[in-house]
């Protein structure tokens, strides 16, 4: 992993020539990239800024979905001590922009031509009221399956392409004594699976109605009940110690030949790569069965909090560095995601990365690119969190599927 990073770091020195500082200050960055693969990817950005003479004050807050980080952020802003930049997702950016807390990055965006290279679906969250308020780092897609190739080969299991094939595969793994599904029992992880299950069960039009339009009829439908039924099936293939497990520890179960499948976004790939595993040789990456033509996405972005009337020179440099094509390639090669810019070549990406870039382009072209409910890109945080509560309660057996549907309708109504 270090060699991958060092290979690209030298390319960033060119950025230093375009920005100079009489007295460069540090940037304090609040984020939740604390796993091994994530930390390695973030190091690419730290090195880039170091080349420009800008120090990095790290403020990591563990928790893969960013919920804890947003709680810490609220406390910091309330006390009048906002960080320089904050990793954010989707509607969280919009919410802070509405409060007038974010710096206007239009000057940098205009000079760098961001409007031409960032997909419109991402700009929905990068901009507020015509102003760029965040720099997108990547596009993650969430409807992936990560599979241990050796386990599948040993058991004669072909890559499942339908729900029934997936169930048959999970049953075969369970019968062998291995864990079929590596999962961490945290609300955002439960919702990540539900995202894919709903898309596979009802299709893209249903997903749009239920999770983006928040259509009451769709939320309370028999199709939604079937999706909850499928969650019950998946729960039966998860090991007994899943509660509270971090996502990267679930990835490690697949990496270490303990489990066959993990249903997780493409950030999981960074863990496989860090462990020295190779796509298509040691592990497989494919879309959740039934969602082969759809992509549910989230995009990590860095929002710059106001430090005065205008963004600081350090904030401008950070935004520019994040959006440089060289960084977008280097970072996403390590992170497992794909670039937020459409003009970055896939030359340095592995098989899963190339597949991800191809899928994203195809889904965007065909109208099958949807913001992920589980990751704050389908509806505001209040609605998302209300859905989390119902999804997790049902997954843990507190509700049967029929009750879960009723609770989902009520929770969304109250949250709006």
C-alpha positions as a Python dict, from the first residue, in 0.01 Angstrom:
ca = {
    (1, 'X'): (0, 0, 0),
    (2, 'X'): (284, 240, 83),
    (3, 'X'): (435, 184, -259),
    (4, 'X'): (100, 265, -420),
    (5, 'X'): (82, 592, -232),
    (6, 'X'): (444, 693, -285),
    (7, 'X'): (408, 623, -656),
    (8, 'X'): (167, 912, -684),
    (9, 'X'): (278, 1154, -415),
    (10, 'X'): (565, 1286, -627),
    (11, 'X'): (316, 1386, -895),
    (12, 'X'): (153, 1631, -657),
    (13, 'X'): (458, 1854, -609),
    (14, 'X'): (355, 2040, -923),
    (15, 'X'): (61, 2185, -728),
    (16, 'X'): (298, 2363, -493),
    (17, 'X'): (418, 2589, -771),
    (18, 'X'): (69, 2728, -825),
    (19, 'X'): (7, 2837, -466),
    (20, 'X'): (239, 3023, -233),
    (21, 'X'): (201, 3125, 128),
    (22, 'X'): (377, 3386, 329),
    (23, 'X'): (282, 3208, 646),
    (24, 'X'): (104, 2882, 576),
    (25, 'X'): (-140, 2777, 844),
    (26, 'X'): (-260, 2430, 930),
    (27, 'X'): (-588, 2285, 812),
    (28, 'X'): (-791, 2104, 1074),
    (29, 'X'): (-985, 1824, 907),
    (30, 'X'): (-1269, 1638, 1074),
    (31, 'X'): (-1337, 1298, 916),
    (32, 'X'): (-1428, 937, 991),
    (33, 'X'): (-1171, 761, 775),
    (34, 'X'): (-1011, 554, 1050),
    (35, 'X'): (-982, 203, 905),
    (36, 'X'): (-651, 89, 757),
    (37, 'X'): (-751, 126, 393),
    (38, 'X'): (-921, 460, 454),
    (39, 'X'): (-628, 601, 651),
    (40, 'X'): (-391, 500, 371),
    (41, 'X'): (-607, 679, 117),
    (42, 'X'): (-632, 992, 331),
    (43, 'X'): (-254, 996, 362),
    (44, 'X'): (-238, 1079, -9),
    (45, 'X'): (-411, 1410, 61),
    (46, 'X'): (-196, 1483, 368),
    (47, 'X'): (120, 1431, 164),
    (48, 'X'): (-12, 1655, -112),
    (49, 'X'): (-66, 1943, 131),
    (50, 'X'): (270, 1887, 297),
    (51, 'X'): (429, 1942, -45),
    (52, 'X'): (264, 2286, -38),
    (53, 'X'): (385, 2367, 311),
    (54, 'X'): (42, 2327, 469),
    (55, 'X'): (20, 2140, 798),
    (56, 'X'): (-258, 1891, 871),
    (57, 'X'): (-435, 1873, 1205),
    (58, 'X'): (-611, 1539, 1205),
    (59, 'X'): (-947, 1509, 1379),
    (60, 'X'): (-1067, 1152, 1323),
    (61, 'X'): (-1399, 1040, 1469),
    (62, 'X'): (-1451, 665, 1437),
    (63, 'X'): (-1777, 539, 1290),
    (64, 'X'): (-1817, 435, 928),
    (65, 'X'): (-2144, 613, 858),
    (66, 'X'): (-2028, 949, 993),
    (67, 'X'): (-2309, 979, 1250),
    (68, 'X'): (-2067, 1026, 1540),
    (69, 'X'): (-1862, 1275, 1339),
    (70, 'X'): (-2169, 1490, 1276),
    (71, 'X'): (-2245, 1491, 1650),
    (72, 'X'): (-1891, 1613, 1725),
    (73, 'X'): (-1918, 1872, 1448),
    (74, 'X'): (-2241, 2015, 1589),
    (75, 'X'): (-2074, 2059, 1928),
    (76, 'X'): (-1771, 2229, 1771),
    (77, 'X'): (-1979, 2472, 1566),
    (78, 'X'): (-2207, 2549, 1860),
    (79, 'X'): (-1902, 2642, 2067),
    (80, 'X'): (-1780, 2874, 1789),
    (81, 'X'): (-1483, 2656, 1698),
    (82, 'X'): (-1560, 2501, 1359),
    (83, 'X'): (-1291, 2290, 1189),
    (84, 'X'): (-1133, 2412, 863),
    (85, 'X'): (-1284, 2132, 658),
    (86, 'X'): (-1523, 1847, 730),
    (87, 'X'): (-1593, 1522, 550),
    (88, 'X'): (-1966, 1515, 474),
    (89, 'X'): (-2230, 1323, 286),
    (90, 'X'): (-2527, 1442, 84),
    (91, 'X'): (-2800, 1622, 271),
    (92, 'X'): (-2569, 1694, 565),
    (93, 'X'): (-2389, 1938, 333),
    (94, 'X'): (-2719, 2098, 232),
    (95, 'X'): (-2829, 2132, 594),
    (96, 'X'): (-2512, 2317, 695),
    (97, 'X'): (-2527, 2535, 383),
    (98, 'X'): (-2882, 2637, 474),
    (99, 'X'): (-2748, 2757, 809),
    (100, 'X'): (-2497, 2979, 629),
    (101, 'X'): (-2203, 2798, 785),
    (102, 'X'): (-2014, 2701, 469),
    (103, 'X'): (-1762, 2902, 269),
    (104, 'X'): (-1824, 2999, -95),
    (105, 'X'): (-1580, 2810, -319),
    (106, 'X'): (-1699, 2960, -650),
    (107, 'X'): (-1368, 3135, -712),
    (108, 'X'): (-1174, 2809, -705),
    (109, 'X'): (-1449, 2615, -885),
    (110, 'X'): (-1464, 2867, -1168),
    (111, 'X'): (-1087, 2882, -1211),
    (112, 'X'): (-1063, 2502, -1213),
    (113, 'X'): (-1371, 2434, -1430),
    (114, 'X'): (-1553, 2210, -1183),
    (115, 'X'): (-1893, 2262, -1349),
    (116, 'X'): (-1778, 2081, -1662),
    (117, 'X'): (-1628, 1772, -1497),
    (118, 'X'): (-1844, 1695, -1190),
    (119, 'X'): (-2162, 1491, -1262),
    (120, 'X'): (-2486, 1675, -1205),
    (121, 'X'): (-2600, 1419, -949),
    (122, 'X'): (-2301, 1515, -733),
    (123, 'X'): (-2338, 1888, -791),
    (124, 'X'): (-2679, 1863, -628),
    (125, 'X'): (-2491, 1824, -300),
    (126, 'X'): (-2170, 2016, -379),
    (127, 'X'): (-2366, 2335, -446),
    (128, 'X'): (-2623, 2534, -256),
    (129, 'X'): (-2811, 2828, -400),
    (130, 'X'): (-2570, 2844, -694),
    (131, 'X'): (-2258, 2842, -478),
    (132, 'X'): (-2001, 2565, -455),
    (133, 'X'): (-1973, 2481, -84),
    (134, 'X'): (-1795, 2145, -98),
    (135, 'X'): (-1531, 1966, -302),
    (136, 'X'): (-1625, 1606, -392),
    (137, 'X'): (-1348, 1354, -336),
    (138, 'X'): (-1507, 1049, -492),
    (139, 'X'): (-1814, 855, -588),
    (140, 'X'): (-1882, 543, -385),
    (141, 'X'): (-2141, 296, -499),
    (142, 'X'): (-2310, 103, -225),
    (143, 'X'): (-2477, -198, -391),
    (144, 'X'): (-2169, -423, -405),
    (145, 'X'): (-2108, -779, -293),
    (146, 'X'): (-1758, -877, -180),
    (147, 'X'): (-1696, -1249, -195),
    (148, 'X'): (-1418, -1486, -92),
    (149, 'X'): (-1326, -1661, -415),
    (150, 'X'): (-1161, -1960, -248),
    (151, 'X'): (-1469, -2043, -42),
    (152, 'X'): (-1694, -2015, -346),
    (153, 'X'): (-1460, -2225, -561),
    (154, 'X'): (-1420, -2492, -293),
    (155, 'X'): (-1798, -2522, -258),
    (156, 'X'): (-1866, -2506, -632),
    (157, 'X'): (-2068, -2186, -603),
    (158, 'X'): (-2101, -1969, -912),
    (159, 'X'): (-2137, -1593, -878),
    (160, 'X'): (-2507, -1543, -793),
    (161, 'X'): (-2703, -1320, -1029),
    (162, 'X'): (-3054, -1348, -879),
    (163, 'X'): (-3202, -1344, -531),
    (164, 'X'): (-3279, -1717, -545),
    (165, 'X'): (-2922, -1794, -651),
    (166, 'X'): (-2790, -1580, -366),
    (167, 'X'): (-3006, -1762, -111),
    (168, 'X'): (-2890, -2100, -246),
    (169, 'X'): (-2528, -1985, -225),
    (170, 'X'): (-2569, -1863, 134),
    (171, 'X'): (-2733, -2192, 232),
    (172, 'X'): (-2444, -2391, 85),
    (173, 'X'): (-2188, -2182, 273),
    (174, 'X'): (-2376, -2215, 600),
    (175, 'X'): (-2398, -2593, 558),
    (176, 'X'): (-2018, -2603, 515),
    (177, 'X'): (-1970, -2453, 861),
    (178, 'X'): (-1850, -2114, 738),
    (179, 'X'): (-2030, -1784, 797),
    (180, 'X'): (-2232, -1698, 489),
    (181, 'X'): (-2264, -1323, 547),
    (182, 'X'): (-2009, -1107, 730),
    (183, 'X'): (-2201, -815, 877),
    (184, 'X'): (-2164, -549, 1142),
    (185, 'X'): (-2475, -480, 1346),
    (186, 'X'): (-2479, -102, 1321),
    (187, 'X'): (-2780, 91, 1186),
    (188, 'X'): (-2600, 234, 882),
    (189, 'X'): (-2473, -114, 789),
    (190, 'X'): (-2822, -264, 821),
    (191, 'X'): (-2952, 18, 601),
    (192, 'X'): (-2678, -40, 343),
    (193, 'X'): (-2805, -394, 292),
    (194, 'X'): (-3166, -275, 289),
    (195, 'X'): (-3079, -21, 18),
    (196, 'X'): (-2969, -301, -214),
    (197, 'X'): (-3251, -534, -113),
    (198, 'X'): (-3519, -274, -187),
    (199, 'X'): (-3364, -193, -525),
    (200, 'X'): (-3346, -564, -612),
    (201, 'X'): (-3698, -636, -487),
    (202, 'X'): (-3888, -343, -635),
    (203, 'X'): (-3662, -209, -910),
    (204, 'X'): (-3550, 148, -979),
    (205, 'X'): (-3895, 307, -1012),
    (206, 'X'): (-4000, 165, -677),
    (207, 'X'): (-3674, 278, -517),
    (208, 'X'): (-3732, 630, -649),
    (209, 'X'): (-4088, 642, -517),
    (210, 'X'): (-4012, 494, -176),
    (211, 'X'): (-3677, 642, -79),
    (212, 'X'): (-3646, 964, -279),
    (213, 'X'): (-4007, 1074, -332),
    (214, 'X'): (-4110, 925, 5),
    (215, 'X'): (-4436, 808, -149),
    (216, 'X'): (-4660, 678, 128),
    (217, 'X'): (-4815, 408, -90),
    (218, 'X'): (-4474, 270, -189),
    (219, 'X'): (-4344, 281, 169),
    (220, 'X'): (-4647, 86, 289),
    (221, 'X'): (-4668, -159, 0),
    (222, 'X'): (-4647, -537, -25),
    (223, 'X'): (-4321, -485, -216),
    (224, 'X'): (-4171, -317, 90),
    (225, 'X'): (-4295, -603, 306),
    (226, 'X'): (-4120, -847, 71),
    (227, 'X'): (-3799, -646, 109),
    (228, 'X'): (-3825, -679, 488),
    (229, 'X'): (-3893, -1052, 445),
    (230, 'X'): (-3568, -1080, 251),
    (231, 'X'): (-3385, -899, 531),
    (232, 'X'): (-3510, -1169, 767),
    (233, 'X'): (-3362, -1429, 533),
    (234, 'X'): (-3025, -1252, 526),
    (235, 'X'): (-3030, -1223, 906),
    (236, 'X'): (-3045, -1602, 927),
    (237, 'X'): (-2706, -1624, 753),
    (238, 'X'): (-2524, -1376, 980),
    (239, 'X'): (-2310, -1504, 1268),
    (240, 'X'): (-2420, -1458, 1629),
    (241, 'X'): (-2151, -1203, 1717),
    (242, 'X'): (-2243, -941, 1458),
    (243, 'X'): (-2389, -681, 1695),
    (244, 'X'): (-2179, -364, 1710),
    (245, 'X'): (-1908, -498, 1480),
    (246, 'X'): (-1734, -234, 1267),
    (247, 'X'): (-1765, -278, 891),
    (248, 'X'): (-1392, -329, 835),
    (249, 'X'): (-1391, -617, 1086),
    (250, 'X'): (-1667, -777, 879),
    (251, 'X'): (-1448, -727, 571),
    (252, 'X'): (-1166, -901, 757),
    (253, 'X'): (-1387, -1207, 801),
    (254, 'X'): (-1412, -1240, 421),
    (255, 'X'): (-1042, -1164, 378),
    (256, 'X'): (-944, -1429, 637),
    (257, 'X'): (-1154, -1709, 483),
    (258, 'X'): (-1405, -1699, 769),
    (259, 'X'): (-1702, -1574, 567),
    (260, 'X'): (-1813, -1589, 205),
    (261, 'X'): (-1998, -1263, 142),
    (262, 'X'): (-2017, -905, 261),
    (263, 'X'): (-2281, -662, 132),
    (264, 'X'): (-2102, -330, 154),
    (265, 'X'): (-2003, -23, -44),
    (266, 'X'): (-1684, -14, -248),
    (267, 'X'): (-1480, 133, 38),
    (268, 'X'): (-1449, -230, 147),
    (269, 'X'): (-1207, -287, -140),
    (270, 'X'): (-943, -81, 37),
    (271, 'X'): (-936, -339, 317),
    (272, 'X'): (-882, -624, 70),
    (273, 'X'): (-604, -437, -107),
    (274, 'X'): (-435, -345, 221),
    (275, 'X'): (-434, -716, 308),
    (276, 'X'): (-254, -793, -18),
    (277, 'X'): (-556, -949, -188),
    (278, 'X'): (-619, -918, -561),
    (279, 'X'): (-957, -877, -734),
    (280, 'X'): (-1074, -1173, -942),
    (281, 'X'): (-796, -1384, -787),
    (282, 'X'): (-858, -1370, -412),
    (283, 'X'): (-1191, -1192, -400),
    (284, 'X'): (-1483, -1108, -627),
    (285, 'X'): (-1669, -780, -658),
    (286, 'X'): (-2012, -773, -819),
    (287, 'X'): (-2344, -594, -792),
    (288, 'X'): (-2602, -718, -544),
    (289, 'X'): (-2811, -971, -740),
    (290, 'X'): (-3102, -794, -908),
    (291, 'X'): (-2928, -454, -920),
    (292, 'X'): (-2681, -521, -1201),
    (293, 'X'): (-2797, -219, -1406),
    (294, 'X'): (-2843, 20, -1116),
    (295, 'X'): (-2594, 211, -906),
    (296, 'X'): (-2681, 356, -567),
    (297, 'X'): (-2418, 609, -472),
    (298, 'X'): (-2282, 836, -209),
    (299, 'X'): (-2005, 1089, -246),
    (300, 'X'): (-1756, 1190, 19),
    (301, 'X'): (-1709, 1563, -1),
    (302, 'X'): (-1514, 1814, 203),
    (303, 'X'): (-1717, 2116, 306),
    (304, 'X'): (-1521, 2425, 408),
    (305, 'X'): (-1654, 2605, 714),
    (306, 'X'): (-1647, 2983, 716),
    (307, 'X'): (-1334, 3124, 877),
    (308, 'X'): (-1415, 3482, 774),
    (309, 'X'): (-1575, 3666, 484),
    (310, 'X'): (-1389, 3454, 229),
    (311, 'X'): (-1230, 3108, 226),
    (312, 'X'): (-875, 3111, 361),
    (313, 'X'): (-586, 3049, 125),
    (314, 'X'): (-537, 2712, 294),
    (315, 'X'): (-902, 2619, 230),
    (316, 'X'): (-864, 2715, -135),
    (317, 'X'): (-549, 2506, -163),
    (318, 'X'): (-720, 2209, 3),
    (319, 'X'): (-1021, 2235, -232),
    (320, 'X'): (-793, 2265, -536),
    (321, 'X'): (-582, 1968, -425),
    (322, 'X'): (-890, 1752, -368),
    (323, 'X'): (-1020, 1822, -718),
    (324, 'X'): (-692, 1782, -907),
    (325, 'X'): (-707, 1491, -1157),
    (326, 'X'): (-384, 1342, -1023),
    (327, 'X'): (-517, 1333, -668),
    (328, 'X'): (-858, 1204, -778),
    (329, 'X'): (-686, 910, -946),
    (330, 'X'): (-432, 840, -672),
    (331, 'X'): (-682, 865, -387),
    (332, 'X'): (-954, 655, -545),
    (333, 'X'): (-713, 385, -657),
    (334, 'X'): (-631, 337, -288),
    (335, 'X'): (-977, 405, -142),
    (336, 'X'): (-1180, 169, -361),
    (337, 'X'): (-1411, 441, -493),
    (338, 'X'): (-1409, 611, -835),
    (339, 'X'): (-1324, 974, -917),
    (340, 'X'): (-1574, 1254, -874),
    (341, 'X'): (-1444, 1397, -1202),
    (342, 'X'): (-1554, 1241, -1529),
    (343, 'X'): (-1229, 1319, -1710),
    (344, 'X'): (-998, 1095, -1504),
    (345, 'X'): (-872, 789, -1697),
    (346, 'X'): (-910, 439, -1550),
    (347, 'X'): (-552, 343, -1641),
    (348, 'X'): (-429, 293, -1283),
    (349, 'X'): (-743, 126, -1149),
    (350, 'X'): (-772, -245, -1083),
    (351, 'X'): (-1045, -475, -1215),
    (352, 'X'): (-1302, -367, -953),
    (353, 'X'): (-1218, -1, -1008),
    (354, 'X'): (-1255, -25, -1384),
    (355, 'X'): (-1585, -208, -1335),
    (356, 'X'): (-1703, 62, -1095),
    (357, 'X'): (-1618, 344, -1336),
    (358, 'X'): (-1788, 163, -1623),
    (359, 'X'): (-2100, 90, -1414),
    (360, 'X'): (-2122, 449, -1298),
    (361, 'X'): (-2098, 589, -1650),
    (362, 'X'): (-2360, 343, -1778),
    (363, 'X'): (-2601, 407, -1489),
    (364, 'X'): (-2567, 782, -1528),
    (365, 'X'): (-2632, 757, -1902),
    (366, 'X'): (-2937, 531, -1863),
    (367, 'X'): (-3096, 716, -1571),
    (368, 'X'): (-3017, 437, -1325),
    (369, 'X'): (-2796, 640, -1090),
    (370, 'X'): (-2968, 690, -754),
    (371, 'X'): (-2861, 857, -434),
    (372, 'X'): (-2825, 601, -154),
    (373, 'X'): (-3084, 617, 121),
    (374, 'X'): (-2845, 454, 367),
    (375, 'X'): (-2575, 712, 304),
    (376, 'X'): (-2766, 1036, 311),
    (377, 'X'): (-2814, 1093, -62),
    (378, 'X'): (-3183, 1008, -101),
    (379, 'X'): (-3347, 1209, 175),
    (380, 'X'): (-3256, 1444, 463),
    (381, 'X'): (-3088, 1316, 778),
    (382, 'X'): (-3405, 1331, 987),
    (383, 'X'): (-3584, 1093, 748),
    (384, 'X'): (-3278, 872, 701),
    (385, 'X'): (-3234, 830, 1077),
    (386, 'X'): (-3603, 750, 1122),
    (387, 'X'): (-3568, 479, 858),
    (388, 'X'): (-3255, 348, 1031),
    (389, 'X'): (-3450, 287, 1351),
    (390, 'X'): (-3715, 78, 1178),
    (391, 'X'): (-3472, -116, 959),
    (392, 'X'): (-3247, -209, 1252),
    (393, 'X'): (-3540, -302, 1476),
    (394, 'X'): (-3676, -534, 1208),
    (395, 'X'): (-3335, -686, 1135),
    (396, 'X'): (-3291, -760, 1505),
    (397, 'X'): (-3630, -930, 1525),
    (398, 'X'): (-3816, -657, 1715),
    (399, 'X'): (-4072, -621, 1433),
    (400, 'X'): (-4213, -871, 1191),
    (401, 'X'): (-4220, -753, 830),
    (402, 'X'): (-4581, -636, 837),
    (403, 'X'): (-4524, -429, 1150),
    (404, 'X'): (-4201, -290, 1006),
    (405, 'X'): (-4386, -158, 701),
    (406, 'X'): (-4641, 19, 922),
    (407, 'X'): (-4364, 161, 1141),
    (408, 'X'): (-4172, 280, 835),
    (409, 'X'): (-4469, 479, 707),
    (410, 'X'): (-4526, 635, 1048),
    (411, 'X'): (-4157, 713, 1106),
    (412, 'X'): (-4119, 889, 772),
    (413, 'X'): (-4437, 1091, 828),
    (414, 'X'): (-4317, 1209, 1169),
    (415, 'X'): (-3969, 1292, 1041),
    (416, 'X'): (-4083, 1515, 754),
}
